[in-house]
Amino acid sequence: MSDLAPRTRTAFPPPLLIGAALAVVGLVLLVFGATTPQLVTPAKAAVALLGLGLLLAGASRLGKVWAGPGFDVVFWFGAAWLLLLGLAILCAPWLPLAEDRDVASTVAEPVFATPTFTGGHPLGTNAFGLDLLARSLYGARSSLLISLSAVALGTVVGGAIGMVAGYFQKSVDRVVGIATNSLLAVPPLILLIALATVLQPHLRNVAFSLALLTIPGMVRLARATTMAYANREFVVAARAMGAGRTRILLRELLPNVLLPVLSLAVVMISVLVVAEASLSFLGLGIQPPEPTWGNMIAEGEGRVFEEHPHIVLVPGAFLFLTVFAFNVVGEKARGRWDSRSVKL
Amino acid sequence: MTPKREAATTAPAPTDGTRGTAAPPLLDATDVRTAFHTPRGAVRAVDGVSLTLSEGETLGIVGESGSGKSVLGRTLMGLITDGPGTTVSGTVRIGGKDVHALTPAGRRALWGTEVAMVFQDPMTSLNPVKKTGTHLSESLRLHLGLGRADARDRAVDLLRQVGIPEPARRAGQYPHELSGGMRQRVVIAMALACGPRLLIADEPTTALDVTVQKQILDLLRSLAEELRMATILISHDLATVAGRTDRVAVMYAGRLVEYADTAAVFDRPRHPYSSALIASIPRLDLPPHTLLPAIEGRPPNLLHPPAGCRFAPRCDTATDRCTTESPGLTAYAGERDAGGLVACHHPLGAAEEAAV
């Protein structure tokens, strides 16, 4: 009987304490590494990375004590980053940020100031004395706005086309198949450059070009999923109850197709953030002084990056963290929804 | 169920199972043929079947796998229609309307309200992302024009009617949260939702546990009686049909071989195929390890069906005539009540009857 009782392991020291200690040490190291001007850059980075690792390990332990063994610290960090970034973007006009685009007003500001994480320019300034934190946040506005609207457009259009092709099949499917394959046959960057030469590089047009890239993938996924479900008996059952084609597409098939398509959409956001950055880096996206992560990274061209690495590293870090976070959250969402549909 | 239906069903009232009254039958199918065109030729899945069914009557369609039972059920309903890849001929009238002559919209109006179908596999005939209540309320709102709240109340009533405990809670659950038997009850409730006058149950218990099978069949029977609904029970299992139908149609290779009152078929089958089918039912009074009498051979390939009687190659009593001349479905003379039909040149006589 005593064998069946759960063994209570009296660990010393308790995991709560270890977790808290690790997290605190990590946080201290991270702040120390980031803010101490006496250290050389590689040492700073090493200390900060060590601190970040310890912080993650500590938070993971704390989370497991608090929320059970299923706690995924990376997912929560990703979600927290997206939330924080989202809030910062929304509130950017009211935050005490330094100038981000008006070169005339920054004549007195220091140029190429290195990040100190304190003071008026926590992430430093660029060649014109414009504040990198402010530019990163305003840059995130256009980067995310473009990628989100492009994904939304691509998902709706691609998903609808894919569902119609998958449901009606025959000649509709053949036409859609040819169109999708020819779109896929053009290298994406070439297509973007071609579009950029024709279209004015403002927000709406860039979003439109990027949406065009997401459509083939969405069409394929929606088409395949629709085909898989259209042969299930519940579609025949709905038909036998007097449901028309539109009703079957919208009420029976759409809810089933939505889950995988939305999961792909979340992952696609991160792809488009990178694509938009590449376009802006090539000078084909949003034009300076309007900041985006891509054209901020482009400011590091020439010898600037070697002398002032933070010009590239700051927007690069924003880009990296955001893409990483979208991927982690998207993967989690897909895993959750997929397992549910598998169970059925 | 609805007042309108009560009025409609009480008028003719052929209660004792006799046919041939003045009122037109609810279902009247004449010479139905369904052929699927495949790269290897036309597969004639249903080849000249005629059936009638009156209000409140129960018909069992039995036959082995591939005999065309399900295709017949779907053709009767109009789910399979004439089109590219499929040829349907003959007429099917449900409540006086020619199903195959209607427009698609006209057929859709018929489905659910006049005729409904219970499908074989409750695992796949419910949409995994829709709640059970939604399955029911959607067609209620579509056909009966009920409001959202009314439809929900009606859905809960329907779930209660098919014997689901805690119907209000079950209505809010997804199909995967229900057991197989429960799901089939939901499928039945769906079919009943708009008060059809004809219910076609296509192997409703094949995917279920034996104990649950009986519950579902009893439920179907009691609902059919309660709602005065005509029922077609399609099955490969003679036992499911035996005690629960008024008449039985035995199908073989796309044709009806015997079509008579259930008691008559089980008592004294006239067609050698029916007789062999009944003989192959395991019996409790036989000693253990007795070999079951099986029918030798396999069903014919419907791409190239044999000339003459399709059962002839497997039949003990077949003669030369059987392999050349196809027997029609005709009434047999004798002491039996009128209405029994058999398609055989040498229907089993008194000697065989005594043996079975």
Interface residues (C-beta under 8 A of the other chain):
Chain A: R232 E233 F234 V236 A237 A238 R239 A240 M241 G242 A243 G244 R247 R251 E252 P255 N256 L259 S341 K343 L344
Chain B: M77 L79 A105 R108 A109 L110 W111 G112 T113 A116 M117 F119 Q120 D121 T124 S125 L126 N127 P128 V129 K130 E138 S139 L142 H143 P175 H176 V187 M190 A191 A193 C194
